[in-house]
């Protein structure tokens, strides 16, 4: 089962950059995009369900999530350049907080740290759904929602890491 879980994670690592290759082929792009989302949900659920969670698996999943996020962000830039330009200051601020979080993790815990908080999971879901929802509705509020949830999750992660005495990659929230 561990091989299946790792294969799902690695398949997302391969699929995410392919989004950029197939961005102008809607069917292939859609299938790859759906696979990125489904494999992200499946690998974590399977690992927890079968008691196969590990620090390596959590770190690999987080690194692959970052690759997928960057591919989604680049896809949005290519698909909706005029809309995305408005959000560059927000995207830069979110990226800056995420980089500070990596620095804090490195200094405090001597590791690359991405926490699996509920806010990070929510932000990941919102970011994942944003291109589709925006394509269907054209509502700019959807883009704002993605920025706000991403910033909240990044700031919460920062505060958690500053308050944490020992590294817990699966810390759920600052509030509980």
Backbone bond lengths (Angstrom), bond angles and torsions (degrees), N, CA, C in turn:
res aa  C-N    CA-C-N  psi(-1)  N-CA   C-N-CA  omega(-1)  CA-C   N-CA-C  phi
1 X - - - 1.455 - - 1.538 111.06 -
2 X 1.342 116.28 -36.01 1.463 119.50 -179.45 1.528 110.44 -61.80
3 X 1.329 117.00 -33.89 1.464 120.44 179.03 1.525 110.15 -66.60
4 X 1.328 117.50 -39.95 1.464 121.32 177.26 1.530 110.17 -62.78
5 X 1.323 116.35 -45.25 1.465 120.58 -179.28 1.528 110.48 -61.20
6 X 1.327 116.61 -46.90 1.466 119.89 179.01 1.526 111.42 -65.88
7 X 1.334 117.08 -35.96 1.469 120.56 177.96 1.529 110.58 -63.81
8 X 1.337 117.24 -39.80 1.464 120.23 176.88 1.523 110.69 -61.22
9 X 1.327 116.34 -45.23 1.465 120.67 -179.63 1.524 111.00 -63.81
10 X 1.320 116.86 -46.90 1.470 121.05 -179.64 1.532 110.79 -65.18
11 X 1.329 117.21 -36.05 1.468 119.49 179.19 1.528 110.37 -63.36
12 X 1.332 117.25 -33.42 1.459 120.69 176.46 1.519 110.54 -68.64
13 X 1.326 116.72 -37.45 1.458 120.70 177.58 1.531 110.50 -61.58
14 X 1.319 116.46 -37.37 1.471 121.17 178.74 1.525 110.82 -76.49
15 X 1.326 116.43 -40.52 1.465 121.02 -175.97 1.526 113.17 -69.86
16 X 1.327 117.29 -37.30 1.464 120.37 -174.24 1.533 113.19 -57.22
17 X 1.322 120.15 -51.60 1.467 117.87 179.45 1.533 113.26 -68.70
18 X 1.331 116.49 -22.75 1.463 119.38 177.14 1.527 111.80 -66.75
19 X 1.328 116.54 -19.83 1.464 119.38 175.09 1.525 110.46 -55.71
20 X 1.322 115.65 -39.99 1.468 119.78 -178.42 1.520 111.74 -70.75
21 X 1.321 116.43 -31.67 1.468 120.91 179.12 1.529 110.38 -68.76
22 X 1.332 115.99 -38.88 1.462 120.92 -174.13 1.526 113.15 -106.67
23 X 1.313 116.92 24.70 1.462 120.86 -174.62 1.535 112.89 -61.43
24 X 1.325 117.33 -29.21 1.470 120.08 -178.81 1.526 112.28 -101.13
25 X 1.315 116.24 15.81 1.468 121.95 173.90 1.526 106.70 -120.32
26 X 1.331 116.81 88.46 1.463 121.25 -168.37 1.532 115.73 -53.91
27 X 1.319 118.48 -38.47 1.459 119.64 -177.50 1.525 110.68 -68.45
28 X 1.330 116.55 -48.78 1.465 120.20 -180.00 1.527 109.77 -65.12
29 X 1.327 116.37 -44.23 1.459 120.96 178.64 1.531 110.03 -58.20
30 X 1.326 116.53 -46.84 1.465 121.11 -179.46 1.520 112.40 -61.33
31 X 1.324 116.37 -41.92 1.468 120.02 179.13 1.533 111.06 -65.87
32 X 1.322 116.60 -43.78 1.470 119.74 177.87 1.528 111.07 -64.11
33 X 1.317 115.61 -41.46 1.459 120.81 -179.47 1.528 110.23 -62.76
34 X 1.324 115.61 -46.15 1.466 120.10 177.96 1.524 110.51 -61.98
35 X 1.333 116.87 -41.47 1.462 120.15 179.62 1.527 111.08 -61.96
36 X 1.327 117.09 -40.85 1.469 119.93 178.31 1.523 110.37 -58.45
37 X 1.320 117.14 -43.85 1.457 120.59 -179.76 1.516 112.76 -69.19
38 X 1.327 116.43 -46.18 1.468 120.44 -178.82 1.522 112.03 -65.73
39 X 1.316 117.05 -43.04 1.470 119.45 -179.03 1.527 111.08 -67.87
40 X 1.342 116.94 -31.93 1.463 120.08 177.08 1.526 110.27 -65.47
41 X 1.318 116.34 -44.40 1.470 119.60 179.06 1.526 110.94 -68.33
42 X 1.323 116.86 -40.64 1.469 121.11 -173.77 1.522 112.51 -70.15
43 X 1.331 118.35 -43.02 1.468 118.33 -175.09 1.522 111.86 -64.14
44 X 1.324 117.12 -42.86 1.461 119.93 178.71 1.518 112.32 -67.05
45 X 1.330 116.29 -43.56 1.459 119.70 -179.73 1.527 110.68 -62.43
46 X 1.328 116.64 -45.83 1.463 119.98 179.95 1.533 111.54 -62.08
47 X 1.316 116.73 -42.93 1.471 120.08 179.92 1.524 110.74 -61.36
48 X 1.329 116.65 -44.64 1.467 119.29 179.03 1.527 111.28 -69.17
49 X 1.323 117.56 -42.85 1.469 122.35 -177.40 1.533 111.87 -61.15
50 X 1.309 116.52 -40.56 1.465 120.62 -177.61 1.530 113.48 -96.85
51 X 1.340 116.74 7.94 1.456 120.16 178.05 1.520 113.31 65.46
52 X 1.317 116.34 33.86 1.465 120.93 -176.60 1.527 112.34 -110.45
53 X 1.325 116.30 23.18 1.461 118.24 178.40 1.526 109.13 -70.43
54 X 1.316 115.25 148.82 1.464 120.83 178.86 1.520 108.98 -152.50
55 X 1.298 115.76 160.57 1.461 120.43 176.72 1.519 110.23 -62.32
56 X 1.326 116.91 -42.79 1.469 120.36 178.25 1.523 110.58 -61.11
57 X 1.321 116.60 -46.04 1.461 120.47 179.58 1.515 112.06 -61.60
58 X 1.327 117.02 -42.07 1.462 121.17 179.13 1.523 110.94 -64.25
59 X 1.324 116.56 -41.95 1.477 119.81 179.74 1.521 111.39 -69.02
60 X 1.323 116.60 -40.99 1.460 120.28 177.60 1.523 110.04 -62.24
61 X 1.333 116.98 -45.08 1.458 121.51 179.04 1.525 110.60 -59.80
62 X 1.318 117.30 -43.72 1.465 120.74 179.89 1.525 111.92 -64.92
63 X 1.322 117.03 -41.60 1.475 120.31 178.80 1.525 110.38 -64.45
64 X 1.322 116.53 -41.33 1.465 120.40 178.91 1.528 109.98 -68.42
65 X 1.337 117.21 -37.44 1.464 120.29 175.19 1.526 110.56 -58.56
66 X 1.334 116.75 -40.72 1.463 120.14 179.08 1.531 110.62 -64.17
67 X 1.325 117.00 -42.15 1.469 120.42 177.07 1.524 110.77 -61.85
68 X 1.322 116.29 -42.30 1.468 120.37 178.69 1.529 110.17 -65.07
69 X 1.329 116.38 -43.06 1.459 120.11 178.63 1.525 111.06 -59.35
70 X 1.330 117.03 -44.95 1.465 120.53 179.66 1.525 111.09 -63.42
71 X 1.327 116.90 -38.53 1.463 120.32 177.70 1.527 111.00 -66.70
72 X 1.322 116.79 -39.74 1.466 120.19 177.68 1.524 110.02 -65.77
73 X 1.319 116.98 -43.48 1.464 120.41 178.68 1.524 110.98 -61.52
74 X 1.335 117.08 -44.08 1.466 120.59 177.85 1.522 110.84 -64.54
75 X 1.331 116.63 -37.57 1.466 120.53 178.21 1.524 110.26 -63.23
76 X 1.322 116.19 -43.52 1.473 119.65 177.53 1.522 110.93 -61.11
77 X 1.326 115.59 -41.36 1.468 119.84 178.68 1.533 110.25 -59.99
78 X 1.328 116.56 -43.54 1.460 120.55 -178.72 1.525 112.83 -73.06
79 X 1.326 116.95 -34.99 1.465 120.82 -177.86 1.525 112.67 -82.42
80 X 1.329 117.83 -36.27 1.466 122.50 -174.42 1.526 111.00 -132.45
81 X 1.330 118.96 58.18 1.474 119.53 -172.63 1.526 113.93 -59.74
82 X 1.330 117.97 -40.57 1.470 119.84 -177.82 1.525 111.17 -64.77
83 X 1.322 116.53 -37.56 1.459 120.41 -179.32 1.527 111.40 -73.37
84 X 1.317 116.61 -40.47 1.462 121.07 -175.90 1.530 111.07 -67.39
85 X 1.324 117.44 -33.45 1.466 120.46 -177.07 1.530 111.43 -57.58
86 X 1.319 116.89 -33.33 1.462 121.62 177.97 1.532 111.64 -61.77
87 X 1.334 115.75 -29.74 1.459 120.61 -172.89 1.531 113.83 -99.08
88 X 1.321 117.91 7.03 1.462 120.44 -178.62 1.534 112.16 -57.56
89 X 1.333 119.67 -42.89 1.475 117.52 177.58 1.537 112.13 -60.71
90 X 1.311 117.59 -39.91 1.465 121.30 177.89 1.519 110.73 -64.74
91 X 1.318 115.73 -46.10 1.465 119.74 -179.22 1.526 110.67 -62.70
92 X 1.325 116.55 -39.96 1.467 120.25 177.83 1.527 110.77 -64.86
93 X 1.324 117.19 -40.72 1.466 120.56 179.24 1.526 111.14 -66.01
94 X 1.325 116.96 -42.32 1.472 120.75 178.02 1.522 109.66 -62.40
95 X 1.317 116.59 -45.57 1.460 120.55 178.35 1.531 110.65 -60.89
96 X 1.325 117.04 -41.57 1.469 120.48 179.80 1.532 110.65 -62.08
97 X 1.321 117.86 -43.55 1.468 120.50 179.00 1.526 109.59 -64.78
98 X 1.322 117.25 -41.96 1.476 120.24 178.90 1.532 110.73 -62.12
99 X 1.331 117.47 -39.59 1.467 120.35 177.64 1.532 111.21 -67.29
100 X 1.324 116.76 -39.34 1.473 120.20 175.15 1.525 109.36 -61.02
101 X 1.336 117.02 -40.93 1.467 120.52 178.12 1.526 111.09 -60.13
102 X 1.323 116.87 -42.00 1.467 119.90 177.53 1.526 110.65 -63.83
103 X 1.305 116.32 -39.45 1.464 120.98 177.81 1.538 110.76 -64.23
104 X 1.325 116.45 -44.81 1.470 120.19 177.53 1.525 109.89 -60.85
105 X 1.319 117.05 -45.90 1.459 120.29 178.72 1.519 111.78 -59.76
106 X 1.319 116.37 -42.02 1.455 120.27 179.03 1.516 112.58 -65.01
107 X 1.319 116.39 -43.93 1.458 120.49 -178.63 1.527 112.73 -72.23
108 X 1.320 116.99 -42.16 1.478 120.12 -176.00 1.516 113.10 -83.30
109 X 1.344 116.98 -36.64 1.471 119.33 -171.47 1.531 113.21 -121.35
110 X 1.332 116.63 1.29 1.465 122.53 178.04 1.529 111.52 55.65
111 X 1.332 115.74 43.01 1.464 121.16 -178.80 1.523 109.15 -157.45
112 X 1.327 115.66 158.23 1.459 120.47 167.77 1.520 106.40 -75.23
113 X 1.320 116.56 123.78 1.458 120.02 -173.15 1.525 110.66 -123.08
114 X 1.316 114.64 124.20 1.461 123.62 167.86 1.520 105.27 -127.86
115 X 1.319 115.85 118.73 1.461 119.46 -177.97 1.529 110.61 -85.33
116 X 1.321 115.15 148.64 1.462 121.10 177.98 1.528 110.05 -97.09
117 X 1.327 115.95 61.51 1.457 120.64 -179.37 1.529 110.26 -79.70
118 X 1.324 114.84 161.82 1.466 119.07 175.90 1.530 110.10 -63.47
119 X 1.325 117.09 -37.48 1.468 119.95 179.47 1.529 110.57 -65.07
120 X 1.337 117.74 -39.72 1.461 119.92 176.69 1.524 111.07 -64.06
121 X 1.337 116.35 -39.70 1.468 120.02 178.31 1.528 110.33 -64.89
122 X 1.346 116.88 -43.40 1.460 120.68 178.27 1.527 110.49 -62.83
123 X 1.327 116.41 -45.42 1.469 119.70 179.13 1.529 110.50 -61.20
124 X 1.332 116.55 -41.20 1.464 119.65 177.53 1.513 112.10 -60.65
125 X 1.329 116.77 -42.59 1.470 120.67 178.29 1.522 111.17 -64.76
126 X 1.325 116.43 -45.04 1.471 120.31 180.00 1.528 110.59 -62.96
127 X 1.325 116.55 -45.29 1.474 119.95 178.91 1.527 110.06 -62.53
128 X 1.325 116.40 -41.29 1.461 120.10 179.24 1.529 111.22 -61.74
129 X 1.324 117.66 -41.70 1.471 121.18 -176.94 1.529 113.39 -81.28
130 X 1.335 117.39 -17.21 1.463 121.14 -174.50 1.528 114.47 -57.06
131 X 1.339 120.84 -51.08 1.468 118.10 -178.22 1.530 112.81 -59.69
132 X 1.316 116.81 -41.95 1.462 120.23 179.47 1.525 110.74 -66.04
133 X 1.326 116.48 -48.24 1.468 119.95 -179.03 1.532 111.25 -62.99
134 X 1.326 116.57 -40.11 1.466 118.96 179.10 1.524 110.86 -67.55
135 X 1.326 116.42 -40.78 1.472 120.69 178.99 1.534 110.39 -60.45
136 X 1.331 116.50 -39.50 1.467 120.97 -177.72 1.521 113.47 -76.26
137 X 1.340 117.32 -34.21 1.462 119.92 -172.56 1.522 114.67 -111.15
138 X 1.330 116.67 -32.28 1.462 119.98 -175.06 1.521 113.20 74.82
139 X 1.327 117.93 9.05 1.463 121.66 -178.29 1.520 110.33 -79.28
140 X 1.308 115.85 119.66 1.457 119.85 179.47 1.524 111.72 -68.34
141 X 1.319 117.51 -20.34 1.470 121.07 177.52 1.528 110.88 -58.80
142 X 1.303 117.36 -29.25 1.469 121.52 178.66 1.523 109.92 -64.62
143 X 1.324 116.78 -39.86 1.466 120.84 178.27 1.529 110.39 -67.00
144 X 1.336 116.48 -38.87 1.460 120.00 176.88 1.529 110.79 -64.01
145 X 1.321 116.82 -41.26 1.459 120.81 178.88 1.529 110.75 -60.07
146 X 1.325 116.70 -42.33 1.471 120.51 178.60 1.526 110.80 -62.53
147 X 1.327 116.93 -43.02 1.474 120.02 179.29 1.522 111.51 -66.02
148 X 1.315 117.01 -44.28 1.468 119.89 -176.93 1.526 111.93 -67.88
149 X 1.327 118.16 -42.59 1.466 118.97 178.93 1.526 110.46 -67.71
150 X 1.324 116.89 -36.26 1.472 120.20 178.54 1.525 111.14 -66.44
151 X 1.321 116.56 -41.93 1.467 119.52 179.07 1.522 110.54 -67.61
152 X 1.327 117.68 -43.08 1.464 120.29 178.45 1.522 110.56 -58.60
153 X 1.334 116.39 -46.45 1.470 119.11 -177.69 1.522 111.39 -65.95
154 X 1.328 117.32 -36.99 1.468 120.54 178.56 1.527 110.99 -66.57
155 X 1.331 116.82 -43.09 1.460 120.43 179.37 1.527 111.58 -67.93
156 X 1.343 116.67 -39.83 1.459 119.09 177.56 1.525 110.37 -62.44
157 X 1.336 116.83 -43.16 1.462 120.52 178.62 1.525 110.60 -59.73
158 X 1.313 116.94 -41.30 1.463 121.65 178.86 1.529 110.49 -60.50
159 X 1.318 116.55 -48.56 1.465 120.51 -179.62 1.532 111.33 -64.06
160 X 1.310 116.99 -40.26 1.466 119.99 178.10 1.520 110.36 -60.25
161 X 1.327 116.45 -47.55 1.468 119.12 -177.72 1.523 112.22 -65.46
162 X 1.320 116.98 -33.63 1.462 119.79 177.65 1.527 111.62 -69.21
163 X 1.329 117.64 -29.63 1.468 121.45 -178.24 1.527 113.58 -93.98
164 X 1.325 117.62 -16.25 1.462 122.04 -175.31 1.528 111.07 -71.10
165 X 1.327 116.16 134.96 1.465 120.38 176.18 1.520 112.25 -86.14
166 X 1.331 115.49 -33.98 1.463 120.11 176.78 1.520 108.11 -137.73
167 X 1.304 116.14 152.80 1.461 121.36 -174.54 1.524 110.99 -67.92
168 X 1.327 115.24 127.30 1.462 123.25 175.01 1.521 106.78 -135.87
169 X 1.343 116.34 96.97 1.463 120.71 -176.64 1.517 112.49 -62.34
170 X 1.325 117.53 -22.16 1.460 121.64 -177.03 1.529 112.77 -103.21
171 X 1.316 117.56 24.47 1.452 121.24 174.52 1.527 108.02 -61.33
172 X 1.314 117.10 124.92 1.467 120.86 -171.54 1.505 114.62 -79.00
173 X 1.344 117.10 -37.55 1.442 119.03 -175.58 1.518 110.33 -167.88
174 X 1.278 116.28 160.46 1.453 122.33 172.60 1.524 110.15 -69.76
175 X 1.322 116.11 -24.89 1.459 122.09 -170.62 1.524 113.96 -94.83
176 X 1.333 118.36 -15.52 1.471 120.91 177.46 1.494 110.21 -156.24
